[in-house]
Amino acid sequence: MSLRPARKTTLPSVPDPEGAPSSGDDEIEILEVTGVNETERPLDLVPPIEPVPVTDPGPEEDHAAEQQARARAERERDQQHDLWMRAQADLDNMKKRFEREAGSAG
């Protein structure tokens, strides 16, 4: 919690009904309280966070992981290509069958 002075606010002087000049005591200093959150516990009660060591994989481990990822991607690519080739063959066979049926019906 910190207290910092805010800007000084001067209230407008209200003339004394009797016409006496007002004194300089009309200034009010306003202090703002900053950095207070009542929902949080004070820092001295919160246990410190222990850093977790970061293990950096070596070049061999990194290379092996990349090779495995590449092998998986290639297998998936081959499977998708095989499915596409089968769909193309089914489409070609269907077109030929329709042409045969259309020719024999007419």
KOLLUM-855604 format. One record per residue (C-alpha): residue number from 1; x, y, z. Coordinates in Angstrom, 3 decimals, always signed. Example, Ala and Ser with C-alpha at 12.3 -4.5 7.8 and 13.67 -1.06 7.14 Angstrom:
<recs>
<rec num="1" xx="+12.300" yy="-4.500" zz="+7.800"/>
<rec num="2" xx="+13.670" yy="-1.060" zz="+7.140"/>
</recs>
This chain:
<recs>
<rec num="1" xx="+0.000" yy="+0.000" zz="+0.000"/>
<rec num="2" xx="+1.353" yy="+3.348" zz="-0.879"/>
<rec num="3" xx="+0.126" yy="+6.805" zz="-0.227"/>
<rec num="4" xx="+0.873" yy="+9.353" zz="-2.814"/>
<rec num="5" xx="-0.239" yy="+12.914" zz="-2.775"/>
<rec num="6" xx="-2.814" yy="+13.774" zz="-5.346"/>
<rec num="7" xx="-3.171" yy="+17.142" zz="-6.871"/>
<rec num="8" xx="-4.203" yy="+19.785" zz="-4.454"/>
<rec num="9" xx="-7.740" yy="+20.861" zz="-4.868"/>
<rec num="10" xx="-8.710" yy="+24.368" zz="-4.057"/>
<rec num="11" xx="-12.309" yy="+24.902" zz="-3.283"/>
<rec num="12" xx="-13.775" yy="+28.063" zz="-4.680"/>
<rec num="13" xx="-13.829" yy="+30.711" zz="-2.039"/>
<rec num="14" xx="-17.199" yy="+31.527" zz="-0.799"/>
<rec num="15" xx="-17.458" yy="+35.146" zz="+0.164"/>
<rec num="16" xx="-18.166" yy="+35.707" zz="+3.780"/>
<rec num="17" xx="-21.664" yy="+37.041" zz="+4.135"/>
<rec num="18" xx="-20.275" yy="+39.807" zz="+6.275"/>
<rec num="19" xx="-17.804" yy="+40.766" zz="+3.545"/>
<rec num="20" xx="-14.667" yy="+39.688" zz="+5.430"/>
<rec num="21" xx="-11.866" yy="+38.386" zz="+3.201"/>
<rec num="22" xx="-11.378" yy="+34.640" zz="+3.386"/>
<rec num="23" xx="-8.184" yy="+33.171" zz="+4.783"/>
<rec num="24" xx="-5.852" yy="+30.767" zz="+2.881"/>
<rec num="25" xx="-7.090" yy="+27.779" zz="+4.898"/>
<rec num="26" xx="-9.550" yy="+26.773" zz="+2.166"/>
<rec num="27" xx="-7.141" yy="+24.322" zz="+0.491"/>
<rec num="28" xx="-7.794" yy="+20.624" zz="+0.982"/>
<rec num="29" xx="-5.147" yy="+18.020" zz="+0.229"/>
<rec num="30" xx="-6.537" yy="+14.707" zz="-1.043"/>
<rec num="31" xx="-4.468" yy="+11.551" zz="-0.674"/>
<rec num="32" xx="-5.052" yy="+8.540" zz="-2.914"/>
<rec num="33" xx="-4.478" yy="+4.996" zz="-1.660"/>
<rec num="34" xx="-3.068" yy="+2.835" zz="-4.432"/>
<rec num="35" xx="-2.001" yy="-0.781" zz="-4.732"/>
<rec num="36" xx="-4.489" yy="-2.237" zz="-2.260"/>
<rec num="37" xx="-6.510" yy="-5.273" zz="-3.208"/>
<rec num="38" xx="-8.456" yy="-6.659" zz="-0.287"/>
<rec num="39" xx="-9.177" yy="-9.947" zz="-2.078"/>
<rec num="40" xx="-5.499" yy="-10.946" zz="-2.200"/>
<rec num="41" xx="-3.336" yy="-12.152" zz="+0.626"/>
<rec num="42" xx="-0.246" yy="-10.160" zz="+1.592"/>
<rec num="43" xx="+2.913" yy="-11.292" zz="-0.161"/>
<rec num="44" xx="+4.610" yy="-12.357" zz="+3.060"/>
<rec num="45" xx="+1.935" yy="-15.052" zz="+3.532"/>
<rec num="46" xx="+2.157" yy="-16.430" zz="-0.019"/>
<rec num="47" xx="+4.849" yy="-19.106" zz="-0.417"/>
<rec num="48" xx="+7.461" yy="-18.363" zz="-3.079"/>
<rec num="49" xx="+7.162" yy="-20.189" zz="-6.383"/>
<rec num="50" xx="+9.939" yy="-22.649" zz="-7.053"/>
<rec num="51" xx="+11.322" yy="-22.483" zz="-10.592"/>
<rec num="52" xx="+10.867" yy="-25.626" zz="-12.666"/>
<rec num="53" xx="+14.014" yy="-26.668" zz="-14.486"/>
<rec num="54" xx="+13.589" yy="-26.665" zz="-18.242"/>
<rec num="55" xx="+15.104" yy="-29.629" zz="-20.011"/>
<rec num="56" xx="+16.232" yy="-28.773" zz="-23.485"/>
<rec num="57" xx="+16.274" yy="-31.827" zz="-25.745"/>
<rec num="58" xx="+19.615" yy="-32.488" zz="-27.294"/>
<rec num="59" xx="+20.155" yy="-32.463" zz="-31.043"/>
<rec num="60" xx="+19.842" yy="-36.268" zz="-31.225"/>
<rec num="61" xx="+16.473" yy="-36.301" zz="-29.432"/>
<rec num="62" xx="+15.226" yy="-33.382" zz="-31.496"/>
<rec num="63" xx="+16.284" yy="-35.110" zz="-34.715"/>
<rec num="64" xx="+14.612" yy="-38.382" zz="-33.691"/>
<rec num="65" xx="+11.353" yy="-36.572" zz="-32.877"/>
<rec num="66" xx="+11.435" yy="-34.828" zz="-36.255"/>
<rec num="67" xx="+12.052" yy="-38.138" zz="-38.024"/>
<rec num="68" xx="+9.079" yy="-39.753" zz="-36.250"/>
<rec num="69" xx="+6.824" yy="-36.823" zz="-37.099"/>
<rec num="70" xx="+7.936" yy="-36.960" zz="-40.720"/>
<rec num="71" xx="+7.307" yy="-40.723" zz="-40.892"/>
<rec num="72" xx="+3.782" yy="-40.255" zz="-39.485"/>
<rec num="73" xx="+3.058" yy="-37.468" zz="-41.967"/>
<rec num="74" xx="+4.298" yy="-39.589" zz="-44.869"/>
<rec num="75" xx="+2.122" yy="-42.548" zz="-43.793"/>
<rec num="76" xx="-0.917" yy="-40.304" zz="-43.560"/>
<rec num="77" xx="-0.121" yy="-38.779" zz="-46.957"/>
<rec num="78" xx="+0.146" yy="-42.249" zz="-48.503"/>
<rec num="79" xx="-3.174" yy="-43.318" zz="-46.956"/>
<rec num="80" xx="-4.934" yy="-40.202" zz="-48.215"/>
<rec num="81" xx="-3.439" yy="-40.673" zz="-51.695"/>
<rec num="82" xx="-4.602" yy="-44.309" zz="-51.744"/>
<rec num="83" xx="-8.146" yy="-43.253" zz="-50.751"/>
<rec num="84" xx="-8.158" yy="-40.589" zz="-53.464"/>
<rec num="85" xx="-6.971" yy="-43.105" zz="-56.116"/>
<rec num="86" xx="-9.707" yy="-45.568" zz="-55.070"/>
<rec num="87" xx="-12.370" yy="-42.823" zz="-55.268"/>
<rec num="88" xx="-11.137" yy="-41.861" zz="-58.743"/>
<rec num="89" xx="-11.266" yy="-45.508" zz="-59.874"/>
<rec num="90" xx="-14.808" yy="-45.884" zz="-58.474"/>
<rec num="91" xx="-15.898" yy="-42.743" zz="-60.328"/>
<rec num="92" xx="-14.374" yy="-43.978" zz="-63.606"/>
<rec num="93" xx="-16.043" yy="-47.396" zz="-63.203"/>
<rec num="94" xx="-19.404" yy="-45.767" zz="-62.469"/>
<rec num="95" xx="-19.129" yy="-43.556" zz="-65.574"/>
<rec num="96" xx="-18.325" yy="-46.612" zz="-67.754"/>
<rec num="97" xx="-21.232" yy="-48.575" zz="-66.270"/>
<rec num="98" xx="-23.694" yy="-45.694" zz="-66.911"/>
<rec num="99" xx="-22.441" yy="-45.351" zz="-70.510"/>
<rec num="100" xx="-22.879" yy="-49.116" zz="-71.038"/>
<rec num="101" xx="-26.372" yy="-49.090" zz="-69.556"/>
<rec num="102" xx="-27.361" yy="-45.985" zz="-71.560"/>
<rec num="103" xx="-26.079" yy="-47.618" zz="-74.792"/>
<rec num="104" xx="-27.846" yy="-50.925" zz="-74.200"/>
<rec num="105" xx="-31.147" yy="-49.268" zz="-73.217"/>
<rec num="106" xx="-31.418" yy="-47.219" zz="-76.407"/>
</recs>
